[in-house]
Amino acid sequence: MTKKVKVGYIGLGRRGLGVLLRNVAKMKDVEVKYVCDLDDSRLEEARAGVLERSGHEPIMIKDYHEILRDPEVDAVYVMIGWTGRPEMAIECMEAGKYTAVEVGCADNLDECFALVEAYERTGSPVMMLENCCYDRREMVTYNIVDQGLLGEIVHCTGAYMHNLNECEFFKDIDKEGPKHYRLPLYRTRNCENYPTHALGPLSKVLRINKGNRFTKLVSVASKSRGINAYAARHFGADSEYANMEFKQGDIVDTLLTCENGVTVHLTLDTTLPRSYYSRDFGVRGTVGFVDEARQVIWFEHMGGHSCIAESVVNNEQEMFKKYEHPLYRQYFEEGIEDEGSHSSMDWLVNRAFIEAVQKKINTPIDAYDAAVWLAIGPLSARSIAEGGTAVDFPDFTRGKYLNREPSPRCKYSLDYIVDEPETPIH
Ligand SMILES: NC(=O)c1ccc[n+]([C@@H]2O[C@H](COP(=O)([O-])OP(=O)(O)OC[C@H]3O[C@@H](n4cnc5c(N)ncnc54)[C@H](O)[C@@H]3O)[C@@H](O)[C@H]2O)c1
């Protein structure tokens, strides 16, 4: 067996602990050497959980610098909230560690440039764990696009449509009030704050930073009423959150233009009642489309007309099977146990990171990807503040996107379709 990857794991909140116990601690080629959090009970839960799953007892620490000083550690997971995270990730890279960070939104563009600068200076790969890049619909789409079945791509849609009032903000309340890390940001910022679940996979479809790039961004925001109205209904008209000022608009629409002429429409929709969670993933080409909202994948050569309802009834499951990405085919064949709705994509994105560490290759989601996706926050904030003006999108590669060194070919690649059944997924 190849040498185990030794991991230091920082941030044991809802997401961090979940990913640790459902994924990382169960991997036979990983040893979780450290678990780190400021909170004693979370540390204990992580220690016991890792021990139970792997038979190995991790060292519990509160100061993450201990991980960085340990030459045995190959990789660090940074799973804290958004504040202080870029600095922590850069410290990990400076210590020569492969670094994984969760999804999110930068406070300002300097953070994005600093991440790229740290990567270029240290050579330490950094991977945003954008799990939706490895979800089934998105991976089927990579396969379909690779086979040219959509023709020339012209327009894409993506969204984060998730009623956070009901599902997140007011679920975990103690005597100091709701604790969700994103809620305070809704008071101070007005921007597209959660673009990566849609934009990550779309960037891979559009080959952003690999021959193509975003050139302009325009954002507009609706007024902000949803949180106040929800709090008034649930906690009373005089309650604190019913009367608090929130800057974040309820609906934010963002348009991006690409150098190759493709447009992308992103929607953030998190504080009004809505019926279901959606990423509204859509790719429109000259001869076909992928449409999450209607659960349809359609190509002209299938016959019928896309504007006639009978031709485009929900056919996703059938099309998923027909155009399954080899990684998912193998995932299902290996019969990996299911642990909730995020299960396959969470497992796969974490395997992608761990295998890159094992093979000492760059990660399939790299520093330039992270910089572009994180930059949507500050760029959209500026556009909204200026009344919906078009702002220039920085080129974080400084021209290299036109002639990048090809990324490693491996089964977790998001640039090529690689079938590598000899390497197990678990
Ligand atoms: N990819 C996904 O599907 C998905 C889903 C949910 C959340 N997330 C992302 O996961 C991240 C974490 O979210 P969460 O809900 O777990 O947040 P959380 O606030 O529940 O947890 C953060 C944890 O980090 C710890 N922490 C903070 N600073 C620390 C420090 N200096 N040293 C050690 N520990 C520290 C806190 O004590 C806390 O336990 C966010 O970036 C979020 O956007 C991703």
The ligand as a Gaussian input file, in Angstrom:
#p B3LYP/6-31G(d) Opt

LIG

0 1
 N      -19.463000      22.691000       0.108000
 C      -20.598000      22.672000       0.776000
 O      -21.570000      22.020000       0.374000
 C      -20.701000      23.449000       2.058000
 C      -21.814000      23.318000       2.881000
 C      -21.841000      24.036000       4.065000
 C      -20.780000      24.874000       4.401000
 N      -19.710000      24.988000       3.564000
 C      -18.556000      25.831000       3.886000
 O      -17.866000      25.265000       5.006000
 C      -17.246000      26.283000       5.775000
 C      -17.525000      26.075000       7.245000
 O      -18.912000      26.123000       7.474000
 P      -19.548000      25.614000       8.844000
 O      -21.023000      25.690000       8.669000
 O      -18.941000      24.347000       9.271000
 O      -19.083000      26.796000       9.828000
 P      -19.066000      26.778000      11.419000
 O      -19.043000      28.203000      11.833000
 O      -20.141000      25.860000      11.932000
 O      -17.678000      26.080000      11.795000
 C      -16.441000      26.695000      11.770000
 C      -15.567000      26.037000      12.831000
 O      -14.244000      26.584000      12.715000
 C      -13.736000      26.794000      14.027000
 N      -12.691000      27.806000      13.984000
 C      -12.812000      29.120000      13.668000
 N      -11.617000      29.734000      13.741000
 C      -10.716000      28.796000      14.114000
 C       -9.315000      28.817000      14.373000
 N       -8.597000      29.921000      14.263000
 N       -8.716000      27.668000      14.745000
 C       -9.424000      26.519000      14.867000
 N      -10.762000      26.448000      14.637000
 C      -11.389000      27.569000      14.266000
 C      -14.947000      27.212000      14.836000
 O      -14.749000      27.023000      16.221000
 C      -16.028000      26.299000      14.262000
 O      -16.113000      25.071000      14.956000
 C      -17.763000      27.590000       5.201000
 O      -16.778000      28.144000       4.400000
 C      -18.920000      27.210000       4.325000
 O      -19.100000      28.091000       3.233000
 C      -19.649000      24.273000       2.407000

